[in-house]
Amino acid sequence: MIQYKTAYLTVFQSELYETTSTVIEGKEAIILVDPNWLPNEIAKIKEYIKLKLKNKQLYLVITHSDFDHIIGVGAFPEAIIIASEALKLKPNKKETLTDIFEFDKIYYVTRSYPIKFPHVNIAIDENKTQIQLGDLECTFYLSPGHTDDGLFFYIKNLQTLIVGDYLSDVEFPFITSSYLDYYQTTQLMQRVCHDNKVDLLIPGHGKATKDYQKRIDFTLWYLDSIKNNEDIEQELMKRFPFYQGMKAAHKNNLLLIKGRD
């Protein structure tokens, strides 16, 4: 379904985990971010882009290598793919593809396009990398913490920040890489928001928002709380209606804090 729409930007939301796929329309280029999940959902995104593309260049931005965020890559073979250098050099690509194959087997899913790991054409290896994508002025930043190969980016024309699996309203932080990296990435996002005019923030899961500071404040509170070994589970249960399905991630965060970081 379409979660959010303006004249130049459309946020599609999957039935699964409120995962977002964003389409940004410029005069000379179209950017697609993290196409997902189910075949019919990807087909609708593909048809939407087909109507808009005409003679424009299609760019595909992958925010990180979790399998749900690369699952639709094969449906857009014409796209120029942008991701982090760490994603490009990821050593265990086959494991990520196996996650997709296993998902499809469990749910009897068939796809009309090949399952493949993104072949990165433009690799981002440092913060504040500015790239002109047609008429769209984009600045890319690295975002380790959730994974070790994440990135987020700011579109100056639209005053929009797209952050991948950070600053969600339906999930607390999922830390699979490094607590310190996650904290520093959140602080970097806060600086980017303060240094630029941000009218819209789009997370990888949950609703787009104009109130980015509330999301940042919660993330920093959560990170401080688990670092200080505070019992916040009751608060998480109140805040997140799907907490029971996510509680293992909270426990993993606590274990990481105790010595796995």
Helices and strands as residue ranges (DSSP letters): E 2-5, E 9-13, E 20-25, E 29-33, H 39-53, E 57-61, H 67-70, G 73-75, E 80-84, H 85-88, H 93-106, E 122-124, E 129-133, E 136-142, E 151-155, E 160-164, H 179-195, E 200-203, H 212-227, H 233-239, H 243-255, I 256-260
